Amino acid sequence: MQIGIINGIYTDGSPDFRTSYPVNLVPVPKATGISEGYLRPGDGIVKTGDGPGFNRGGINWNGVLYRVMGTSLVTVAQDSTVTVIGDVGSGGRVTFTYSFDYLAVTSGGRLYLYDGTTLAQVTDPDLGTALTVVWVDGYFMTTDGEFLVITELNDPFSVDPLKYGSSEADPDPVKALLKLRNEIYALNRHTIEVFDNTGTAGFPFQRITGAQIQKGTLGTHTCCVLGENIAFMGSGTNENISVYVGANGTAQKIATREIEEILAGYTETQLSTSFMQERTEGGHQFLDIHLPDQTIVFDAAGSQAVGQPVWFFLRTSLVGLGRWAVCDAVFAYDRWNVCKPAATDVGYLDKNIASHWGETIGWEFGTTIVYNESRGAIFHDMELVSLTGRVQPGADPTVWTSYSTDGLTYSVEKPARVGKLGEYNKRVVWLQQGHMRNWRLQKFRGTSEAQLAMARLEARVEPLAF
């Protein structure tokens, strides 16, 4: 019999049935003849150099990778040579945008413009605090949490206080600004308002009333553009925190019940410090959500293919909870360039390895429940149908499995070798796998040395008559 491996089940003490998503394994919806989908290893991370400080944000401008590291605006070349451009001061995460002539960055509430030669701060006192910045129709637009502020068309270093705008459909603070289809989305705490350039005197952007969304975002970085939509983590008034995609006046929830259970384990203050970003590659459209102590990923393209939300975890840890040690992935030089959080390391994602920053990491996944209408069964053997032989030279990795008949406690782990480099026909089999009296689920784990793509779990089961 075939047992599902794309998502698993476990239980908790509530009592409740919970969903276990794969860790460091990417679900791929693809009919192979073996199954309708498989799990492949997540990308590895290669370190290539160091910067002058901790990374705070990055962008690709005119084919060059720019980052803020420490207090410095820098360029990072393809060979990871870091060149300091100038100082943008201290602060938390930064936001970037660019026009035809300038690269703009907000740092610590300040706005800086770089024209390729000179880095200068916008010192006009009418600018106020610049939490975030977007560029639209020749204007740089910022917000201080209350007003929408634009720079002058003929002088981006000047601000006219008579041209302030506001997002006033609800008295909630403005948290972020995003641009989609040349419209400005003002993401407030409980609402999202959309503005279009109508060229009127004073503040030239007018609210599109029918495009308003009755939900908002938690913080400046808990939102991003995802394809043709705005993705955000937040809620409406008197609602629990969830994850949504919104456009055209509507918001669709993409968080599953399990994801909402995970978010409920944090306070709103903790979640407001999270950040989100999009990565599109190889038929996937990933939404990376970096929570305070873990990283969850939504695959929009995969979800559309299978007709249900596809989620998984990325972690830079051997076992247990942990964050993915990646921040601000920027596509430049034909690869995803990344930095290590709270460190000076720079590098890139590499599909040919599974280790992170030179360290071995772990992966795991669970299965759905096997149930024989309360009559029990004997498990004679199980085979994890996999692509083997793609390991690093000299490695002889092992995968472990255990089972549970209550979703809380598990049996002693049983190992199985998965083949050395070149052993492409290796079968990953466990014999004499015990029995169940009512129902049972299975769990598998390994390390980045065991670089497998797993298509199916096949079990030879003998049903019992009682």
N, C-alpha and C positions, 0 to 999 in steps of 0.2 A: 504494500500500500504506500501511496505517496503522502508525505506529511508536509504541510506548508511551512516555509522558512522565511518568507519576505517580512512578515511581522509575527511576533510571538505573543504569548499570554503569560501573565503571572498573577498572583493574588497578593493582597495585603491584609493587614489586621483589622480592616474596617468593619466587616469584610467586603471585598470588592474584587471583581475581575479587572485587571489592568492590562494595557498593551505594552509589550516590550519591543522597542524599536532596535534595529541593528546598530552596533557600535563600531565605528571605523570601517563599515561596509556599506557600499552604496547600492540600493535596490535599483535594478535596471529592468524595466518592463520590455521584454523581448521574447518572442516565440522562437525557441531553439530546436523544437522537436523533443527535447527532454522535459521542458517546462515552459510556462508562459512568462517567466522572469527569473532573474538570478541575482546573486550578490557578488559584487566585485570589490577588491580592496580600495579604500580611499587613497588619494594621492599622498605620496611621501613629500617631505620637505628637505631641501638641500640648502645648507648655509653656504653663502658665497662671500660674506664680508661683514663689516660693522660700520655703524654710523656714529655721529657725534653725540647721540643721546637716544632716549626712548622715542619710538615712533608715535606720532599723534595724528597722522592722516596722510593720504597720498592721492595723486592724480596723474593721468597721462595728458600732457599738453604738447601738441605739435610733435608727437612721437618720442617725447622725452619724459622719463619718470621723475616727478617732483614729490618730495616728502617734506614734512616738518618733523625733525628729529631733535629732541631737546628743545632748545629755543631757536634753532636754526632752520631756515628754508634751504633745502639742499636739492641737488640733482643726483640721481643714482644711475650710472651708466650700465650698459649691458654686461660689462665685466665687473659690476658692483663697485666701481670707483665712485666714491662719494665726494661731491664738490659743494662746499658751503657758499651760498649766495648772499645771505644776510641774516639778521636777527629779527625774529618776530615776537620775542618775549615769551614769558611763561604762560601757562594755562593748561586746560584740559584738552580734549579732542578738538581738532580744528575742522573747518569746512572749506572746501575749495570750489571754485567755478572759474570760468574764463570767457573772455570776449575775443574779438578779432585781434585786439592789441594788448590785452592785459591778462595776467593770471592773478586772480583775487584769492585771498585767504583770510579767514577770521581766526584770531588767536587771542584768547583771554578777553574777549569782548572788543577787540580792536580789529580794524580792517586795513589790510596791506595790499598794495597793487605792485605787480612786477611786470615790466614791459620787455623783458628779455635782456635788459642791461642794468636797470636801476630798480631797486626795491625801496618803496616809500610807503609810509603810513598815511592814511586819510585822517587828517587832524582837525577837520571842520567840526566844531563843537556841536553843530546841529545833527551830526550823525548819531550821537548817543552810543549806547552799547550795541555792538554788532554780534548777535548770537550766532547768526548764520547768514549766508549770502548766496544769491542766485543771479544770473545774468539773463535779461530778457529785453529784446527790442532796443538795445543800446543802453539800457539802464542796469546798474548794479543795484539790487534790492536787498535790504537787510531788515532785521527786526530786533527790537529790544525786549520783546515779549508783550508789548502793548501796541506799538505803531508799526506800520510798514513804511520803510524809509527808502527813497530812491536817490541816487546821485544824478547830477546834471548830465544831459546828453553831450554837451560840448566840453565838459570838465568833470571826469569821474572823481576828482578829489574835492568836489564842492557839493553841498547839500542845501536845498532851499526848504526851510521849515514850513513854508506855505504849501508844500507838496507832500505832506504826510498823508498816508492812508491808514485805514484801520480795519480790523476784522471784528465786527460788532454784532453778528447775529446771536452770539451768546457771550456773556461776560467772563469767558474763560481765557486764560493767557495764551498768546501765540507761542508755540514751542518750536516750530520749524517751518521752513519754506522749501518747496520743491517745484521744479518746472517739468511739465508734461504737455506735449503737443503745443508748446509755446504759450501755455496758460500757467498761471501761478497758483499753486495750492498752498494756502495758509493753514497749516495743521495746528489747531488749537488743542487744548486738553480734552474737550468733549465734543468738538465739532471740527469740520474741515470746510473751509470756504474757498471758492475758485474765483480767480480774477482774470479779466481779459483787458488788453490794451485797447481802449476806445478813443484815445487821443484827446480827451477832454482837458479843459484848462485845470490847472492845479495838479492833483494826483491823477495821472492819466489812466489808471486801471480801475475798472468797475466790476463789482461783484456780479457773478452769474448766479442768480437766485436759485434756478432749478438744478444747479450742479452741487448744491450744498449737501454734505454728508453728515449724518447725525451721530458721528463717532469721532473720537480724536486720539491723539498720540500722547505717550507718557513724557517723552523728552525730545531733545533736539536730534538725537541720533537713533531713536527707535523707529525710524521710518526710512524708506528709500523708494526709488522707482524700480518696479519689477515688471519688465516688458512694457505693456501698454496700460499699466495700472500703478497705483500707489499702494505699497505694502506698508503696514504699520502695526505696532503693538500698542494697544490701548483699549478704550471702551467709550461708550456713551455715558450719560449721567446715570448714576445708580446701577451700574452694570459691573460684572466681574471683568478682569483683564483677559483679553484674548488677542489673537492675531488675525488681521483682516487684509484683504485687497479691496481697494475702492476706486471707482471711476464713475462718471456720468450720474452722480447723485446717489449712488448706492454703494454699500459695503457688503462684501461677502466674507463670511468667516471661513478661514482655512485651517484654523487650529482644531484638532480633534479633542475629544474629551480628555485623553491622556495628556496632551500638551497643556490644556487648561489646568489639569491637576498639578502639573509641574510648575506652571506659573503661579498657582495659588500658594506654593511653598515659599514665595518671596513677598516682601513688602513692596508697596508701590514705589517707595523711595529707592529700594534696591534695583527694581526693574527699570527705573528711569535712567540709570547709569549704563544700561545695556546699549549695544549698537547693532545695527543690521546693515547688510549689504547684499547686492546681487552678484552672482557669478554665472555666466552662461558658457557652457562648453559641451561638446560631444552629444548633442541632443538633450542635455539637461539644462534646466534653468533653476539654479540653486538660490535660495534665500537663506543666508547664514545669519543666525540670531545668536549673538554672543551674550549669554547671560552672565551673572556675576561669577559662577563657578562651573559652568558647563556651556556647551555649544550645541544647539539643535539646528537642523537643516531641513528646509522644505523644498521639494523638487516640483516646481509648477508644471514643467513639461511632462514629467513622469506621472503626476497626478491627473493631468488631462488625458494621458494615454490609457490609464487603467480605470479612470472614472471614480477614484477615491483619493483622499490626501495621502501623499507619500512623504514620510518623515524618517529621519535617522539622526544618530548622534555622531559627532566628531570629537575625539578626545586625544590629548597628548599625555597619556598615562598608560601604565602597564596593566593596572587593575583599578577598579573603583571609579568614582566620580572625578571629573577633571575637564578643564577647558581645552579647546583646540588652540594650540600655541601658534595662532596665526591672527594677524590683524591687518586690515586695509590691503586686501589683495587687489592689485592693480594690473590690468592686462597691458603689457608693453614688451617690446622685443620678442613677440611671438610666444609669450609665456605669462603665467600668473606670478607676479612678483609679490613677495610677502615680507612681513617683519614679525619678529617675535615679541609678544606683549611684555611690557615692563622690562625690556632688554634692548641692547643695541644691535642685535643680529639682523641681517638682511639676507634674503635668499629667494627661492622660487619653488613652486609646486612641481613634482616630477612623478609621472605615472609609472616609471620603471622601478621605483622603490616604494616601500611602505613605511620606513622609519621616519621619525620627525627630528630634525636638527641633529642627526647622527645617533639618536637614542631609539632603542627598541620600544615599541608601543604594543598594546594588546587590542584584540578585537573579540567580539562576542555577538551571538544572536540566539534567539529562542524560537520555539516552534508553537504552532497552535495546538490545541488540546486533542489528544486521541481518545475517543470515547466509544465504547462498545455496548451501549445501552445497559450499563451497570452489570454486565456479565463478565468483565475482565478479559485478559488475554496474556499470552506468553510472547515475549519479544525474542525471537531466535537470533536475529542479526539485523544490523542497520548499515546502510552504505550512504555516505555523503558523496553524491555524484559531483565531481569537481574537475576543474582544469588544474592539473598538477605539473610539476617539473619546471615551474617558472620561478624558482627561488634563487637566492644569491649563491655564488660559488662557495662550496664547502659547507653549506648549511644542510642539516638533516632534521627538519622541524617536525614538531608533534602538535596534534590537535587533541583536546580533551573534551569529553562529553559527560554529562550527568543528567539524571532525570528526577522528576518530582511527581508525587501523587497527591500533593496538596497545594502546590504553587508557592509554598514558603520554604520548605526544607528540601534539600537535594541529596541524592546518593553520593557515594564516593566517586570521584572522577575517574574515568577510564581513558587511557591514552591510545592514540593510533598515529603511526608515522605517515606522513603525506608525500614522501618521495624527495629525492635529491634533485639537483639540477639535471634536466634532461630526461627524467623519469616521467614522461608524458602520459603513460598508460597506467600509472599507479592507481589502484583502487583503495579508497579510504573506507575501511570496513571495521565494525565492532561486532564481536560474537557474544552470544549468551548475555543478552541485555536485560535479563530479569523479566518481571511481569507487572501487571497492574490489576487491582481488584475493581476499580471503578473507572477512573480516568487518569491520564498521564500526559506530561509534557516534557520536552527535552531541551537541554541547553548546551551550546557548544562555545568553546573559546580557544583562542590561539594567540600567537604573537606575529609581529610584522615579518618575522623570518618565514612564517608559513603563508606565503603570498598566493592565495587561492581565489578562484572564482567558483562559487558554489551554486549549482543549478537545481539540485533536487535532493531531498532526503527520502530514501527508500527503505522501508522496514518490512521484514518478513515476520508476520504476526500470526499466531495460532489463537483463534478465538476460543474462549471457554464457554461452557454451556451453563454456567451458574455465576 
